[in-house]
Amino acid sequence: MKNHVQKEKIVILGGGYAGLQTALELHRKGYSAILIDKNSAHELLPELPHAISNRSLKTRIEFSKLIKNKSINLIQKEVIGFDLYKKEIKFVDQSIQEFDYLVIALGSNTNYFNIPGLRENSHGFITTKQVKEFNDLLESNFQKAKDFPVDSNEYKEFLSVIVGGGGLTGVEVAGELIHKMPKLAKQNGLNPDHVKIYLVEAQSGLLPGGDKKLSDKVTDFFHNQKLVESVLGVAVKEGFAGGVKLSDDRILKSKIVLWTGGIRGNILLEKGMVDEEGKENKWPLGRGFRIEVDEYFRVKGNPAVYAIGDNALYIDPKSGQPFPLNGQAAYKEGRAVAKYIVANIENREVPCEKIDLEGIMVSLGPLSGTGSVWKPLKLDLPVNMLSRVMKQLIELRYKLLNIRN
């Protein structure tokens, strides 16, 4: 570890996978960082679906445990503004934090795509708090179902869930519900065969936009689940109290609509900032309300400001496509940006980091999973318990090693 007499203030906004890893990597290189997050804990977002079938699962780790005895200073405050001219961050209590280098890793918000009524009549699934609220409502609904005849609409709607969005979160949530909902039915003296899960995806297959073999495998898995109705190639057109209207004008009804149909860059970025010339300006936002960055994750026009994770629109030089938004990518981006900042401070040139992802693992409930491994050899994993265990081991590695050493 390099001992550096540090005068530079390195400020990191957000303690998610990208931001926390930036701070930890700077510490490993002998540099200190200021980590700012409005929450007190690091959220294990990829593990949130598992908390459906395992309510005792801890999906938060206190920052105090992760940064103990490390050169990381945590400030637990909410950011409301940016002044790149003065190099200041403004907090909700009107206090400020100066910086020399700024890393924006604020995380994402749910993207409702301006679908009428959807925000007001659905539940999100990107925080531990939202998962707890969902679990509480689900269990309450099964208890309420006992008060209605089995052939009534109310009974059917209390025993169903609409999952809007067939991406990674949507399919993992649906996989957990296949396990959880029949158990809830039995606990409440109800028929498990009456449970219904609607999995809605606008594209023709689940896990769209990625590996075609993996998409086909997961799509086939859910087609063969008697409790699941896969509604593919049809988008959600409208949300209302008790269901959704689809683009083909079909109506699906349920007491719970869970929206996992997409995320977007943090809403705070739309409020703009004071630029390096002291003028009110907008962030260079691209697709998904994410900040456009260069190959070093620097915000265009601001060489001392970086954006990573869900806040960055980073174009993969190999594919020409935006980099995926997942924990693995965020983790590697954080390590790379720490390297770039240290090189800048030490007045060294470094080549652009080659960020290669190792593959994707998909949980299909507590007893099954699948995936696709890309390194060192391309390997398509079967749908079985072993694949699920592999994903669990990867998550354990992150918790026990990657963020603790």
C-alpha positions in Angstrom: 0.0 0.0 0.0 1.4 3.4 -1.0 1.8 6.0 1.8 0.6 9.2 0.2 0.5 12.6 1.9 -2.9 13.4 0.5 -4.3 16.9 0.0 -6.8 15.9 -2.7 -10.4 15.4 -1.6 -11.9 12.4 -3.4 -15.7 12.4 -2.9 -17.8 9.4 -3.9 -21.6 9.8 -4.0 -23.3 6.5 -3.3 -22.3 3.4 -1.4 -23.7 0.8 -3.8 -21.6 -1.8 -5.7 -19.8 0.9 -7.8 -19.3 3.6 -5.2 -18.3 1.3 -2.3 -15.7 -0.5 -4.5 -14.2 2.7 -5.6 -13.7 3.8 -2.0 -12.3 0.4 -1.0 -9.9 0.2 -3.9 -8.6 3.7 -3.1 -7.9 2.6 0.4 -6.0 -0.4 -0.9 -3.9 1.9 -2.9 -3.1 4.1 0.1 -5.6 6.9 -0.6 -8.5 8.2 1.5 -12.0 8.9 0.3 -15.1 10.6 1.5 -18.1 8.3 0.9 -21.5 10.0 0.9 -24.8 8.1 1.2 -28.1 9.1 2.7 -28.5 5.5 4.1 -26.4 3.8 6.8 -26.0 0.5 5.0 -24.8 -1.1 1.7 -27.7 -2.9 0.0 -27.0 -6.3 -1.6 -29.3 -5.6 -4.6 -28.8 -8.9 -6.5 -29.9 -10.8 -3.4 -33.2 -8.9 -3.0 -35.3 -11.6 -4.8 -34.0 -14.3 -2.5 -35.6 -12.4 0.5 -39.0 -13.4 -0.9 -38.6 -17.1 0.0 -36.2 -16.4 2.9 -37.4 -13.5 5.0 -34.5 -13.9 7.4 -32.0 -13.1 4.7 -29.9 -10.0 5.5 -29.7 -7.8 2.4 -28.0 -4.9 4.0 -24.6 -4.5 5.6 -23.9 -1.5 7.7 -21.2 0.8 6.3 -19.6 1.1 9.7 -18.7 -2.6 9.5 -17.3 -2.4 6.0 -15.2 0.7 6.4 -13.9 0.1 9.9 -10.2 0.7 10.2 -10.1 2.0 6.6 -9.3 5.4 5.2 -12.9 6.0 4.3 -14.9 8.8 5.9 -18.7 8.2 5.7 -21.0 11.2 5.5 -24.7 10.1 5.9 -26.5 13.0 4.2 -28.8 13.5 1.2 -27.3 15.3 -1.8 -29.5 17.9 -3.5 -27.1 19.7 -5.9 -23.8 20.0 -7.7 -21.5 23.0 -8.3 -18.7 21.9 -10.6 -17.4 25.5 -10.8 -16.8 25.8 -7.1 -16.2 22.0 -6.8 -18.9 21.6 -4.1 -21.7 19.2 -3.3 -24.8 20.7 -1.6 -26.8 18.7 1.0 -30.4 18.9 2.0 -29.4 20.6 5.2 -27.7 23.3 3.1 -24.2 22.3 4.2 -21.6 21.7 1.5 -18.8 19.3 0.8 -15.8 20.4 -1.3 -14.1 18.0 -3.7 -11.1 17.7 -6.1 -12.3 14.5 -7.6 -15.9 13.5 -7.7 -17.3 10.0 -8.4 -21.1 9.9 -9.1 -22.5 6.5 -8.1 -25.9 7.4 -6.8 -27.7 4.3 -8.0 -30.9 4.1 -10.0 -34.6 4.8 -9.7 -37.4 2.7 -11.0 -38.3 3.5 -14.7 -42.0 3.7 -15.3 -41.6 4.8 -18.9 -44.5 7.4 -18.4 -47.0 4.5 -18.4 -50.3 6.1 -17.1 -51.2 4.9 -13.6 -48.3 2.5 -13.2 -46.3 4.5 -10.6 -49.3 5.0 -8.4 -50.6 1.4 -8.6 -47.5 -0.8 -8.5 -44.7 -1.7 -6.1 -41.0 -1.3 -6.9 -38.3 -3.8 -6.1 -35.0 -2.0 -5.8 -34.6 -1.6 -2.0 -34.8 -3.8 1.1 -37.6 -1.7 2.3 -39.7 -2.3 -0.8 -39.0 -6.1 -0.6 -40.3 -6.1 3.0 -43.4 -4.1 2.1 -44.1 -6.6 -0.8 -43.7 -9.6 1.5 -46.0 -8.1 4.1 -48.6 -7.3 1.5 -48.3 -10.8 0.0 -48.8 -12.6 3.3 -51.7 -10.3 4.2 -53.4 -11.0 0.9 -53.3 -14.7 1.5 -55.0 -14.2 4.9 -57.7 -12.0 3.3 -58.4 -14.6 0.6 -59.8 -16.9 3.2 -62.8 -14.6 3.6 -64.0 -15.1 0.0 -65.5 -18.0 -2.0 -63.0 -19.8 -4.2 -64.9 -18.9 -7.3 -65.0 -15.2 -6.6 -62.9 -12.5 -8.4 -61.6 -11.3 -5.0 -60.3 -14.7 -4.0 -58.4 -15.1 -7.3 -57.0 -11.6 -7.2 -55.7 -12.0 -3.6 -53.9 -15.2 -4.6 -52.2 -13.7 -7.7 -49.2 -11.5 -8.4 -48.5 -9.6 -11.7 -44.8 -9.2 -12.3 -44.2 -6.6 -14.9 -40.9 -7.0 -16.7 -39.1 -10.2 -17.7 -35.5 -9.0 -17.2 -33.2 -10.5 -14.6 -35.0 -9.1 -11.6 -38.4 -10.1 -12.9 -37.5 -13.7 -13.6 -35.7 -14.1 -10.3 -38.7 -12.7 -8.4 -41.1 -15.0 -10.3 -38.8 -18.0 -9.5 -39.0 -17.2 -5.8 -42.8 -16.7 -6.0 -43.2 -20.2 -7.5 -41.6 -21.5 -4.2 -43.2 -19.0 -1.8 -46.8 -18.7 -2.8 -47.9 -22.4 -2.6 -46.3 -22.5 0.9 -48.4 -19.4 1.9 -51.5 -21.1 0.5 -50.9 -24.2 2.6 -50.2 -22.2 5.7 -53.6 -20.4 5.3 -55.5 -23.6 4.5 -55.9 -22.7 0.9 -55.4 -24.8 -2.3 -51.8 -24.2 -3.7 -53.1 -24.9 -7.2 -55.2 -21.7 -7.0 -52.0 -19.5 -6.9 -51.4 -17.5 -10.1 -48.3 -15.6 -11.2 -48.4 -13.4 -14.3 -45.0 -12.7 -15.9 -45.4 -9.9 -18.4 -42.6 -9.0 -20.9 -42.9 -6.7 -23.9 -40.3 -8.7 -25.9 -40.9 -12.1 -27.3 -38.7 -13.9 -24.7 -37.5 -13.4 -21.2 -34.1 -11.9 -20.4 -34.3 -9.9 -23.6 -31.3 -8.2 -25.1 -28.7 -10.7 -23.9 -27.6 -14.2 -24.6 -30.2 -15.9 -26.9 -29.6 -19.4 -25.5 -30.0 -18.3 -22.0 -33.1 -16.3 -22.9 -34.7 -19.4 -24.5 -33.8 -21.6 -21.6 -35.4 -19.3 -19.0 -38.4 -18.7 -21.2 -38.9 -22.5 -21.6 -38.5 -22.9 -17.8 -41.4 -20.6 -17.0 -43.6 -22.0 -19.8 -43.4 -25.3 -18.0 -44.5 -23.9 -14.6 -48.2 -24.5 -14.1 -48.5 -21.6 -11.6 -47.1 -19.1 -14.1 -48.7 -17.5 -17.1 -46.0 -16.0 -19.3 -47.4 -13.0 -21.2 -44.8 -12.3 -23.8 -44.6 -9.8 -26.7 -47.2 -7.6 -25.0 -46.4 -4.4 -23.1 -48.1 -2.9 -20.1 -50.2 0.0 -21.4 -51.8 1.3 -18.2 -51.8 0.6 -14.5 -54.9 0.9 -12.3 -55.9 -0.1 -8.7 -56.0 -3.9 -8.9 -54.3 -4.6 -12.2 -52.9 -3.6 -15.5 -54.1 -3.0 -19.1 -51.9 -4.5 -21.8 -51.1 -3.1 -25.2 -53.5 -5.6 -26.8 -56.2 -4.3 -24.5 -56.3 -7.4 -22.3 -56.9 -6.8 -18.6 -54.9 -8.6 -15.9 -56.2 -8.3 -12.4 -54.4 -8.8 -9.1 -54.1 -7.2 -5.7 -50.4 -6.8 -6.3 -48.6 -5.4 -9.4 -44.9 -5.7 -8.9 -43.0 -3.5 -11.4 -39.5 -4.7 -12.4 -39.7 -3.4 -16.0 -36.6 -1.2 -15.9 -34.4 1.2 -14.0 -33.2 4.7 -14.9 -30.4 7.0 -13.8 -30.9 8.8 -10.5 -33.6 11.5 -10.7 -31.3 14.0 -9.0 -29.3 14.2 -12.3 -32.2 15.8 -14.1 -32.0 18.8 -11.8 -28.7 19.8 -13.5 -25.7 21.5 -12.0 -23.5 24.6 -12.1 -20.9 23.8 -14.8 -17.1 24.6 -14.8 -17.8 28.1 -16.2 -20.2 28.9 -13.4 -23.3 28.6 -15.5 -26.5 26.7 -14.8 -26.3 23.6 -17.0 -27.6 20.1 -17.6 -25.7 16.9 -17.2 -25.0 15.2 -20.6 -27.7 12.6 -20.2 -28.2 9.9 -22.7 -30.3 6.7 -22.9 -32.0 5.9 -19.7 -31.2 9.3 -18.1 -27.6 8.2 -17.6 -24.5 10.5 -17.8 -22.5 10.1 -21.0 -18.9 9.2 -20.2 -15.7 8.6 -22.1 -13.7 5.4 -22.0 -12.3 6.4 -18.6 -15.8 7.0 -17.2 -15.1 10.7 -17.1 -18.1 12.9 -17.5 -17.8 14.6 -20.9 -16.3 18.1 -20.4 -15.4 17.5 -16.7 -12.1 15.6 -16.4 -12.2 15.5 -12.6 -15.8 14.1 -12.5 -16.5 10.4 -13.0 -19.8 8.6 -13.3 -20.1 4.8 -12.8 -22.7 2.1 -12.2 -26.3 2.8 -13.0 -25.5 6.5 -13.4 -23.2 6.0 -16.4 -23.9 5.5 -20.1 -20.7 3.7 -20.9 -20.3 2.3 -24.4 -18.4 -0.9 -24.6 -15.7 -0.4 -27.2 -15.9 -4.1 -28.2 -19.7 -4.3 -28.9 -20.5 -0.7 -29.4 -23.4 -1.2 -27.0 -24.1 0.3 -23.6 -22.4 -1.6 -20.8 -24.9 -3.8 -18.7 -26.3 -2.5 -15.5 -25.5 -5.2 -12.9 -23.5 -5.7 -9.7 -20.6 -7.4 -11.5 -20.1 -4.5 -14.0 -20.5 -1.9 -11.2 -17.9 -3.6 -9.1 -15.3 -3.7 -11.9 -16.1 -0.1 -12.9 -15.4 1.1 -9.3 -12.0 -0.6 -9.3 -11.1 0.9 -12.6 -12.0 4.5 -11.7 -10.0 4.2 -8.5 -7.0 3.3 -10.6 -7.6 6.3 -12.9 -7.9 8.8 -10.1 -4.7 7.6 -8.4 -2.9 7.8 -11.8 -4.2 11.3 -12.3 -3.1 12.4 -8.8 0.4 10.9 -9.4 0.6 12.5 -12.8 0.8 9.1 -14.6 -0.8 7.9 -17.7 -2.6 4.6 -17.6 -4.2 2.6 -20.4 -8.0 2.3 -20.5 -9.0 -0.6 -18.3 -10.3 -3.6 -20.2 -13.5 -4.5 -18.3 -14.5 -8.0 -19.1 -17.6 -9.6 -17.5 -17.3 -13.2 -16.5 -20.9 -14.2 -17.4 -24.4 -14.1 -15.9 -26.0 -16.3 -13.3 -29.8 -16.5 -12.9 -31.6 -17.7 -9.9 -35.0 -19.4 -10.6 -36.0 -19.8 -7.0 -34.1 -21.3 -4.0 -33.8 -24.7 -5.6 -32.9 -24.0 -9.2 -30.8 -21.7 -11.4 -29.0 -21.4 -14.7 -26.5 -19.1 -16.4 -23.9 -18.5 -19.0 -20.2 -18.4 -18.2 -18.0 -16.5 -20.7 -14.5 -16.9 -19.3 -12.2 -18.7 -19.6 -14.5 -20.7 -22.0 -18.0 -20.1 -23.1 -20.2 -22.5 -21.1 -24.0 -22.7 -21.0 -25.2 -24.0 -17.6 -28.2 -26.3 -17.3 -31.3 -25.5 -15.2 -30.5 -27.3 -11.9 -29.6 -26.9 -8.3 -25.9 -26.8 -9.0 -26.3 -23.6 -11.0 -28.2 -22.1 -8.2 -25.4 -23.0 -5.7 -22.8 -21.4 -8.1 -24.7 -18.2 -8.0 -25.0 -18.4 -4.2 -21.2 -18.9 -3.9 -20.6 -15.9 -6.1 -22.8 -13.8 -3.8 -21.0 -15.2 -0.7 -17.6 -14.3 -2.3 -18.7 -10.7 -2.7 -20.0 -10.4 0.9 -17.1 -12.3 2.6 -14.2 -11.3 0.4 -14.7 -8.5 -2.2 -15.9 -5.9 0.2 -14.1 -6.9 3.4 -10.5 -7.3 2.6 
